[in-house]
Amino acid sequence: MLSTTTASNAVSATSAVAGTSAVRAKKLFTSFKKALWITSTTSLILLIPLIIEMDREQQILELEKEQMSVLTGKAA
């Protein structure tokens, strides 16, 4: 009878630890998803306008170079 009770307590303790670990893993995964979402959306909001502005600046520089070559008569 004693060995049955001890085995039952061991199973209960193991189940409790496994359940607690699963809850902690789920909370960690949820926190990781939130952090990933915040990081990715923030980087998109900050980087996309920067990339667009850099492209515009490059186009302006190319246009100015082309206009200068036309005005001076030099081939680029």
Helices and strands as residue ranges (DSSP letters): H 2-72
